[in-house]
Amino acid sequence: MSSLEEICRGLPLHPLPENRGRKKGIPHAPVRTPNLTAQEEKLALQNALRYFPPEVHKELALEFAEELKLYGHIYMYRFCPDIEMRAYPIEEYPCKTKPAAAIMHMIMNNLDPSVAQFPQELVTYGGNGQVFSSWAQFWLVMHYLSEMTEEQTLVMYSGHPLGLFPSHRYAPRLVITNGMVIPNYSSRDEYEKMFAMGVTMYGQMTAGSYCYIGPQGIVHGTVLTVLNAGRRYLGVEDLAGRVFVTSGLGGMSGAQAKAAVIAGCVGLIAEVDEAALLKRYRQGWLMEITDSLDHCIARLRDARENKSTLSLGYHGNVVDLWERLVYELDTTGEQLVDLGSDQTSCHNPFSGGYYPVQLSFEEANQLMSTNPGRFRTLVQESLRRQVAAINRLSDKGMFFWDYGNAFLLEAQRAGADVEKRGANKIEFRYPSYVQHIMGDIFSLGFGPFRWVCTSGDPQDLATTDLIATSVLEDAIHRGVSASVKQQYHDNIHWIQEAGRHSLVVGSQARILYSDQKGRVSIAVAINRAIAEKRIKAPVVLSRDHHDVSGTDSPYRETSNIYDGSAFCADMAVQNFVGDAVRGATWVALHNGGGVGWGEVINGGFGLVLDGSAEAEEQAKMMLSWDVSNGVARRCWSGNSNAYETICQAMEETGKLKVTLPHKVVDESILEQALHH
């Protein structure tokens, strides 16, 4: 068993570690099919070997070539470290700086088997959200971080550590880019080739930026989505006895079961992968599991009648579930579902993100590598069947939304009936959850703010929970608008429920949705608690990239931008740069995430609070920009919530000056001018 000290010494070469291959008994990533030419295969092997000195090339070349042949990628399984992979207390990392140790803490959390979806393939979530492209990169990064001083910055190119470069103490300690491919070559097919050759990487959002905090990260957003769906679609505050049907219990989607319980509804979630289903059940995130559709229907009826809270995992294909719900409607006249969505990894539908109903899980895994064309045909046929069932239930009163996983986009490409007549190209028959629910929240400046207690002590997390609750309660007492007040109340309720529901998986982390004022106030209060020794070790601030300013994604985060700029990525890029120059400890910019490769540009940050006055000033400056940037952009696009929010921010911050739009009051002049 390796130690942290050994992990930080660099690649183990003398002797080479034993090649234990793929571990049995843990989930593994589906086989990739990059369709490399002979020359490209040679290049992939050459690129992998350049991490090692020539004397080991002959031995490693054979096994790397075998990995490429069997799995479609060179993961370098030999170098998967023999260590308990988890977020160790920050004091245990052999580093010269606390920020470097904090980054190590975050990296190892992303690779923790209780957190990561496919840990041996370095995939944290989403089916293909990589932390690194290979294990050689992990060893080099850990070594560089252990050597880093406050006058150096580690530069990461799509999983590859380019090196430590001289900088200064106010610069980021780490700058990450993932998947920055020239736009005309940013296609799925090109990606598969480039990833196999080891020259680019899909970091999803918080996988490749080292900021994932387990499924808790999406539980809160899902709770808010379901609560606000009830308010918008059903006109109710109390969801008791209301049924929410969806799919996916993997890395991110696993949050849905717990979110249904916290929201107080009946959640029925389908999952084809038994390992993922059992993982969530054993973690206590699912109350019940079954492989019987008859049992599903019986439990739905019982929970609806008794208005009891339930999370039920169905081991089977969601298409079968939707079609059974249609059958019940047609034969009994009973509409058993109120709310519906989908959280399969549909951004990656032909490589394990979506499993067609015509095949078993095992058959699908085999076919996707042996006959990709046939597999693609079955996926698209399955999508058409799924949409047909959803449409039937929707016509009878169910409310369905797209969860930003490219489900409707891929369904449209498959020929399913999801068209919205007379709409623009980012609108479908059903809304994105951003268009109808989260977009309004983003425009108020609210988004998924989070922090990690690097001591690893649950008591530190409990202290931060009390601090955050106190900050929000104080803000309500001092007076806020009705819409902001509702969000604060939802988040206070969330913090109280989070502790009760044991949401921590991996690092001692918490997420809540907050606006600019709330984020800054919470950060300042936590930093002062560290200075006063009420919190034992530094705290890392971060957020999901899925936020007010972090992501340009026309089918999700910016789907409620209607001025024609939804396909523009200035906001996310400016956010990355702006965070870097305002005090972030590390910054990341990614191609892909959520809706898939080539469909989105997104970025994130990490900011280490150490109790110093300097950290407080950096938090104030960086967090203010990190929210205001996106609110200002949304304001310019014509969003009234954002207009009011940014105007208030300008009143409170003398140095903030934002260009405000003038609305065309009489739209008839547009037609008159164009037809003059």
Disulfide bonds with the S-S distance in Angstrom:
none
